[in-house]
Structures are given as C-alpha cells and as structure tokens.
C-alpha cells in the first residue's frame, strides 16, 4: 500500500464526512512516516502522534476494533473480504455497547439507524424545524469530551533497576527465524519517561515501550 492510497482513504472516508481531526494517532508504518503523509497532515493542520514500535496497546482502541473486525470477516465464506466491509461496519455501528447502553451511530447522529430487518412501519417524518436545529447545536456545544473507559487492568512487570540502568536489552517482537536471540543489545539509554524509554540503536534514536526492555547488568 502506498502513502498516496492512505492519504486518499483518510480524505474520502473521514475528512469528507467529519472534517479535519485535531490529532491523528498512528503506528510506525512506512506509509505513515513518508514525506507525503507528513505534508498531508501539515496541510490539514493536524497534530500527529506515533506509537512505540511493536506495542499495540499504545493504540488499544484501534487494535481491539481491528481484532473484532477480522473476526467478523472470517465468519463469512468469501475471499473478497473488501466487499464484506460495508455490511460488517453497519452491524458494528448499530450494535448497543454494554458500557454505554448506546450504539456508535446513536452517539454520532443522535438517533439509531434503520436496518434492513426493521419491519415496523414508521410515521411520516415531519418537516425540519429550524428551532430544533438551533437547540441541538446549542446542546452539542455544551457537551464535554469524556475519556474512554478502561476495560483491561493487566499490569506489566517493570524491573526497578530500569530507572537507573544505563544499558538495556530490547525484546524483538517481530517474527524471527529459529534459534535467533529474543533480545538485542545492550543498547545505550538516552532518556526515559514513565512509560517509554529512548535508546541508541545503531546510531539511531528509537523510542520503545518499557515492557519490551530489561536492564543490562554489565561487568565492570
């Protein structure tokens, strides 16, 4: 997939419907680090945030949705999975979320979507009232964003000496040949935060998640 395809998909499916986002969070795919995508984001006036490599929990909401989407696709006996996306997304957008007691479509549009299975006749829709639109716009402006709820309470073990260690070993999470060492390093620590650490890998600064590293105890 080319960076041009990614930019076109974002513009056609999101920006044309909802406008330019203030923040975009992405992984470190080559298309998302290309000069074209960087210029595209700059043109939109959008801030771009990158997750650490091989750490899907950094963008857990998207990764969990992808797992849900893949399960729905595999439930169909159809090799052309792209043709299944619209009907699957319709089901996902209309299902009621247990924690919110509402569907995604209802949160976005303020009402539920009519589905092909709906057999109940509805009354004629009255003409649009300008007073209703004004009141709706006023109420929407008063709403404040609410942080998403956490569904996972798992904790990763962080070695205490990582706070002061000058060298670390980095776990390789990609698929490797047999008998390959699971860690690389030791790598020099450049700086650290509460959830990530920046190390020198072959002369390049790389920011990685703390749950992928362990301290390197070197002999004097």
N, C-alpha and C positions, 0 to 999 in steps of 0.2 A: 504494500500500500504506500502510495506517495503522499508527501506533505500536502500537495495540491488537493488531493482527494479528501484529506482530513479537513482542510480549511473550507472546502465547498460543502461538506456534510454538516459542519457546525453552522455555517451561514444559512443553509437551506432548511435545516430541521430545527434549529434553536433560535437563532437571531431573527429570522423572518417571522417567528411567532411571538417571542417574548422580549426581543431587544437584546442589547449588548449586556453581557454579565459583568459585574464589577470585579469578580475574582474567578479564575479558572484553575482548578487543581488537576494535575496530570502526573503520570508516571514518567520515566526517563526514556521512553521510546524515541528512536532516531527521528521519526517524523515530527515529534513534538519538540525536539531540540534543534530542528533545522532553522536556517535563516529565514525561510519563507514563513514558517509558523510564528517565529518571534516577531517578524514585521507585521504579520496579520494581527497578532494580539496587541501590538503597539498601536496599530491603526484604529482598533476598537476602543482604545483607552482602558484596557483590561489588565488587571494585575495577574501574573502567572505564578503559581506555587508548584514546585516539584516535590514529589515524594521521594524518600530514600530508595535506592535500588533493592529489588528483591524483598520488599517489605509491604505486602498488600494491605496489611492492617492500617497503614498510614492513610489509605483512602477506603476504609472498610465499607462504607455505604455502597459505593460503586461496585466493589469486588463482590459483595454479598448479592447485589442485584444481578450481576453477571452470572453468578452460580445459579440463581433462581431462573434466569432466562435460558441458560444452557440446559437445565433440567427439563424445562417446558419444550424446548426444541427436540430433545432426544425422545420425548414421549410421542412424537409424530414419525411416521414411516415415510419420510420424504427427504431425498438427497438435496433438493433445492431449498436449503434452510432459510435463505433470504426471503422466499415467498411466504414463509410462516410468520415472519416478524410482525406484520400489522395485526393479525388476529390475536397473536400471543400478547402483544402490548395492550390491545383492547381489554383483554381479560385481566392483566396486571393492573391497569389503570382504574378498573371498576370494582375490584375486589375490596372488601372492607378490611382495613388494618385493625388488628385486635387492640393495639395500644392506643390508637386514636379514635376508634369507633367511627371511622370515616374512610372513604376511598380517596385515592390520589386525584381523580378527576373532580371530586366534590371540593377538595381543598383548592384546586386551581380555578375552577369555573363557578364555584358556589352552588352547584347542583349536580345531581347524578346524570350519567349518560344513559340514553335509551339504547337497549341492546336488542339484537335480532330475536331473542327469546321472549321479549316483553309482549304479552298478548292482551294486556288490559288497554282498552281504548282511553285516550286522554281527551279532555275537553279542548276546544279551540283556544289557541294562545291569544290572549288579549293584546291590543296594540301596546307598543313600548311606551312607558311613561317616563318623561324627562325628569320628573321629581324622584322617581325610583332610582334612576341612574345617578342623579346628584347625591342622593342619600347613600347609595352603595359606594360611590367614590369617596365620600367623606368617611365612611366606616372603614374602608380599606386603608386609608391614610393613617387611621388611628391604631391600626394593628402593629404590634411589635414582633420582630422575628424571635422565634423560640428555638433554642438549641435542641438538636436531635437527642433522643433518649438512647442510653447505652444498654445494649442487650447482652453484652459479654462482660464478665467480671474476671476473666483469666488474667493472671499476673505472670510476667516473665521474671525469671531469676536474673538479677544483675549482681555480678561479683562486686563486693565492696571495694576491692583494690582498683577497680576501674576509675575511681575518682582521682587517683594519683598516678596511675601507671603511665609511663612514657611510651611504651610499645604495646601493641595488641596483635592478636591473631584474628583474622577475618574469615568467617564461615562462608563457604561457596555454596549458594543455594540453587544454582543452575544445574542442569543435568550434566554429569561428568562420566568419563569412561571408568571402567572398573579399576580398583587399586589406586585411584587418584586421591591425594591427600584432601581431607574435607576442609582444611583451613589453609589460608595463605598468610605469609608474613614471616617474621614480625614486621609490622608497619609502624612508622613514627606517628605519634599523636600530635596534631597541630592545635586543635581546640576541641572543647566538649560543651554540651548543654545537658539538660536533664533527660532528654530522650534520644539524642543523637550525638555522634562524635565525628570529627573531621580528621582524616588521616592522609598521609602521603603514600600513594600507591604508584610506584614507578615515576615519581616526579610530578604526579597529578593530584590535586586536592580533591578528595572524594568524601562526601558526607554519607554516613551509614547509620543504621539504627543500632541502638545499644544491645538489642537482643541477638545481634549477629556477631558480636565480638566477645573475646575473652582476654584477660590480661596476659601479657608475655613476661614471664619471670626469667630474666637473663642473668647468666653468671657474670660476676664482676671480672 
